Each structure stands twice: as structure tokens, then as C-alpha cells.
Amino acid sequence: MAALTIKKAGMPYSEINLVEGRSYLAGRKPDCDIPLDAEKAISREHLKIKLENGNLHVECLSKLANLTTSGVPVMTVDLQTGGQFSVGPFDFQFSTVVDNQHLSQPSSAISEVISMDDKTVIQKTTLSAVVKLLSPDGDLLHLFRLEGKDSWTAGRDVSAEILINDHRVSRKQFEVRKINNYYEIIDAGSVNGTFVNEKLLENQSPVVLRSGDVIRVLDHQLIFEMHDPQFTAKVENLAPMVIDNNDAFSDEQVEFAEEEQLQEPEISHDFAPMEDGKAAKEKKLKIAIGVGVVLIALFYVFAGDGSSSSAPSSKAPAAADPLSALSAQQKSEYRQSLELSKRYFMEGNYSLSLSEVEDLIKTYSVTDPEAEKLKNTAIAAIETQKQLLKQEKEEKERQVMEAKISVATVECGNQLQRFNSEEELDQCLLEVLQLNPSHPAILNVKTQFQSLEADRMVKKQQQADYANRAQQLRNLHEKAQKIEKEGDYIATLQAYQNVINSNLPDPGGLKNSSKNYIKKLKDEMARKIKKYESDAAQAKSAGQLKQAVLTLRMAIEIDPTRDDLKESAEEVKNELRKQMMVYYQEGILEESFGNVEGGDNRAGAKEKWKKIIETDLPDGEYYKKAFIKLKKYGAQ
């Protein structure tokens, strides 16, 4: 399965499972498929992401146009497995190997903070899923708990775990599946279609569900939510505290707290001195009290099973319904938005919770104590989280940074030989480069690598030069082999001698093999010439002068520098010429007597000339004359 892993400022943020052929919107809009915490650098709909044929296509929809890959700004990019891109503080990595954790919530979410005797414990909430079936007015009709199995069917069939009692609904309308730690929904081939956040589900294409997603079938509205079943018990175990609703934060405090909560704290290199033990204890106590205030306020807001019921307390006189001025549709929308804001809070997205409830109050212009409580609680949670992060940074930043730099520089310094570029070294040092790129230990490692890289470049150039010259020698040797195939002994000897005489490097031992071949070739030449000389002498002794000359010429062909062979051939040729001259003159004499054809007892001129054609050399003087005579008499 393909996945998209997201980090924020280098820290794990979320992981999304990708479905082939489906498009995903990423941005700070709450209903985006991939929600990104509100950032100045992130638009409401910032990216469009689609998985096609195993590759990831990413398109920037924002005017901010801050999509980068390998440090280069782009508007679109196509990635294969292992590819990366960045948008603002978010880094995305595309992979086909999915970790066992498939959470679509930010990993930094803090869902439980308990103060015990000056100790602050931060834990993640164990969530369970429910599906709420609402009336047209937004009231809760039925709550279906997704427990005890890995899949649940929704429809009008009485056996459906999520029953929608309407004859227009398919018997099996859709199915919710639990895969590891996330839930997905898939349409079961329904007639009327299933919508999630008003987007029609494609047949057989699963979609990951997030807490607060709205599922619609015809005019039936269902809400998928994640709950902590132990939340109320955890809150009730805390010591009771008094909440002062008038203790509000200024707009400046809220804005600063939101920015601090959304952004990972930047590592500063100007460290403040550590507080003494007493001051640190007092600070922890204050933070613990603040945390207690947040949780008790949360208890009041989320009392019960996480419903948005605004029924008045039995201990207080009934107050007027703050939503009385709204229509039924507006009430439904208002309660859904309030539920969504609560879900964000439960998941640790305090900033999104605050933004949602503030938009709610502003949009509907109602005075709802429940919404006001939620707003103040979110502000307090943001401030508490900011204080915790700040305290942790002050106490641990220096020693953690120094320890990380020390470990990383030693580890990467021991691996300098295996890095092929400074980018690979930077990748090894990536974490500590983000802490302090000008740290002396880091600069020292980089200097060592630069020196090593310079030596490598010199050696590489030397190797390239050597390889080029060695190739030149191989070319000379290949040329000699080609000439050898043409059968020219002298040219072959010279070509192999050129290999021997060159000052080019010889890693393959071509010079030595050329020497051996020259010796072998000379021995072969001497052997063949000696044989030809012997054959020529025998032919001459037998009176076969023409054959003797031709044999000597083959010897000369092997070694044209042998003048003695040329002289011997010329001597036999002259002797043959004298014989042919006698034959020719006899033919002329018979021709003068008119005896061209010859008779029974006397040879004619033609027979004399034919004798010349048979026994003389083709380039012989009398061969040519006899040829002309025979042609004259049509006797060729």
C-alpha cells in the first residue's frame, strides 16, 4: 500500500494511506483530506495530490506557490517511491512501505495531561469509534459503537450493525472497516450513493475517515467520531478546582499562544541559564494548576458521552435556549460545528478547535455558554502547551543539542569514505545541521570531507587520464589485429611494432603479447618462404619454369624486402622468356609457310602459340604476342 509520511519542522506529524486513482486536497481547511495545522504559509486548499499508476502527482493550488523539491520551487511534481517535497514547515515523503501506525491525526497531539505531586505526565488517548445517526433537526437518534470486530455494515437490512430504517436505502449501503489504528468507509454498491463531507464515494474505492466526518445517505445524516471512553473517569480522579470564567486571555495572548502551539519551537543557540530547583518546582506547580484548570473545564464542556447537549444543569435554574433564534437547519449546522470543534480538542488540535468555535460564535451571533467555555478551554490548552514546550526547551535544549551534535559528528566522521558528495554528508548531519549549522564540530567534519573530496578529484582525474591512454593502446592493438586479417605480413609486423614502441600504459599486457606475436609471425614467414624456395627449385629442375616463377613470387609476397628472392625469380623468368621466344619464332616461320593449322605430320603455327599460352607467365612478353596471334586466327 502507498503512503504519504508528513513531518513538521523535522518532527513526525501524520501518515496518510493513499488509494490508487483518488485525489486528495491538502491545506488548513478543516475538511481537507490532508489537514495541515493553520500556518501563514499554508492556504486553505494548498495542494492537490493524486496516486496514478504507482506514481504520485502533486499540484500546487495556492498563490503562495511554496512547493519545493530538492530545494527548487515548482508548481507541479511527479514522484516515484522514495520521492520527497516540501511546503512551508511540512516535509512529505512518498513510500510504498507503510508503518503499522496509520493515524491521520498530528502525532504531536496531547490528549491527556495529569499533574501528580509536581510531576507532569503526558499520554496519548486510546480512542474508540462511534457513528451517530441524527434527526433532520440535528438531534441524536441512535449511537452505534464500532467495537468487537473489524468491519460494520450500514443499510436497511435488519442484520446491519448501523441500521438506517428507510425503504429507499439499500440493504447494504456502505461498510466501515477498521485497519490497524484507522477506519475507512467504502460504498457497498448502493443505489442512491454514499456521501462523505458531501463528496460522493466512488464504487469500491475506500476513503479514510476522520473524527467529525459527516456521512450522508439521501436525507439521513450520520457523524463518525472518535472518543476516549475513559476520559470522564480520568477527569473525575483529579482534585476539584475552581474555574474563574472571568479569567480570560487577551487577543494578543490568544494569537501568540496559537502560533506557539502550531509551530514547532525553533531551537535557539543562545541558551538561558537553568532555573534553580525551587524556581523550577514553583513553575511546574503553576503549569500543573493550569493543566488542571484545562481538564476540569474540559470535563464541564464534554460531560457525558461527548454529545453537544446543551440541557441546563439540575443544580441551576433553566436558562433560555441560546439557539432559540436559529432555524432547525441552522441549529443542526451549529451543533455539528460545535461537535467538530470538540473533536479537534479531543485529538489535541487546540488551534483548530479554537478557530472552529470562534468562527461558530461569529457566524451565528449567539451567546452560548457552552461555546464560550470551549473557547476559553482551547485558549488555556494552547497556553498550557506553550508553557510546557518552553519549559522543556529551557531545561533540555543545550545538553540535548550538544549530545546530538557530538554523536552525529563522530558517527558521520567515521563514514566519510563512503559519502560520494557533500549532500550525502549533509543528509547524515541533517538533524544537527538544523540545530546549529555553524557548530565547530560540524564545520570540522565538513572540512575533513572537503579535503578528502579534493584528493578524490585529483585521483579521479588521474584515473580518467590513465584509462584514456590505456584505451589508446587498445585501439592500436585492435588496428594491428585488423591488418593481420588482411594477410599483409609486413604491415602486420609494423602495426604490432607500433604497439610495442608506444609509451602508453599497458594494464592488459598488450605489448608483451605483441612481442610474442611478432616472433611467431616472423617464424611463420621464414618457414613459408623456405618452403616456397624449395618448391621453386624442384619446379625449375623439372623444367616447369612458369611454376617456379609463380612459387617464388608467393615467397616475395610474404616478404617484399627479400631482394634475393626477387633476383631468383627474375633469373628463372629470363630463362622462361628464352624458351618462349623459340616457340614464338617457330610459329612465325610456320605462318610464313602458310602452315597455320598444321597437318598430320607437322605442327602448325597455332600449336606453337598455344604452347606459349600454356607455359609462359600471363605477364610474359611472348604470352601477349601469342595471344594476339591466336585472336587473329580465331583460335583462342
Salt bridges, closest charged atoms under 4 A:
ASP31 OD1 - LYS29 NZ 3.92
ASP33 OD1 - ARG22 NH2 2.81
ASP33 OD2 - LYS199 NZ 3.61
GLU39 OE2 - LYS8 NZ 2.97
GLU45 OE2 - LYS29 NZ 2.73
GLU52 OE2 - LYS50 NZ 3.61
ASP78 OD1 - HIS57 ND1 2.74
GLU112 OE1 - LYS234 NZ 3.09
ASP139 OD1 - ARG335 NH1 3.08
ASP157 OD2 - ARG171 NH1 3.88
GLU161 OE2 - LYS149 NZ 2.54
ASP166 OD1 - HIS167 ND1 3.82
ASP166 OD2 - ARG168 NH2 2.82
ASP166 OD2 - HIS220 NE2 2.69
GLU175 OE2 - ARG177 NE 3.63
GLU184 OE2 - ARG177 NH1 3.84
GLU198 OE2 - ARG216 NE 3.08
ASP219 OD1 - ARG168 NH2 3.03
ASP219 OD1 - HIS220 NE2 3.77
GLU225 OE1 - LYS132 NZ 3.19
GLU225 OE1 - HIS227 NE2 2.92
GLU225 OE1 - ARG343 NH1 3.65
ASP228 OD2 - LYS234 NZ 3.33
GLU259 OE2 - LYS40 NZ 3.65
ASP305 OD2 - ARG145 NH2 3.28
GLU339 OE1 - LYS132 NZ 3.51
GLU339 OE2 - LYS342 NZ 3.96
GLU339 OE1 - ARG343 NH1 2.99
GLU370 OE2 - LYS342 NZ 2.52
GLU383 OE2 - LYS386 NZ 3.07
GLU394 OE1 - LYS283 NZ 3.41
GLU402 OE1 - HIS439 NE2 3.25
GLU422 OE2 - LYS446 NZ 3.58
ASP426 OD1 - LYS446 NZ 3.08
GLU431 OE2 - LYS404 NZ 2.98
GLU453 OE1 - ARG456 NH1 3.35
ASP523 OD2 - LYS519 NZ 3.57
GLU524 OE2 - LYS528 NZ 3.38
GLU533 OE2 - ARG562 NH2 3.61
ASP535 OD2 - LYS531 NZ 2.87
ASP564 OD1 - ARG562 NE 2.93
GLU571 OE2 - LYS540 NZ 3.80
GLU586 OE1 - LYS608 NZ 2.78
GLU590 OE1 - ARG602 NE 3.11
GLU591 OE1 - LYS629 NZ 3.30
GLU591 OE2 - LYS632 NZ 3.97
GLU597 OE2 - LYS606 NZ 2.45
ASP619 OD2 - ARG553 NH2 2.78
ASP619 OD2 - LYS573 NZ 3.98
GLU621 OE1 - ARG577 NH2 2.83
GLU621 OE2 - LYS625 NZ 3.33
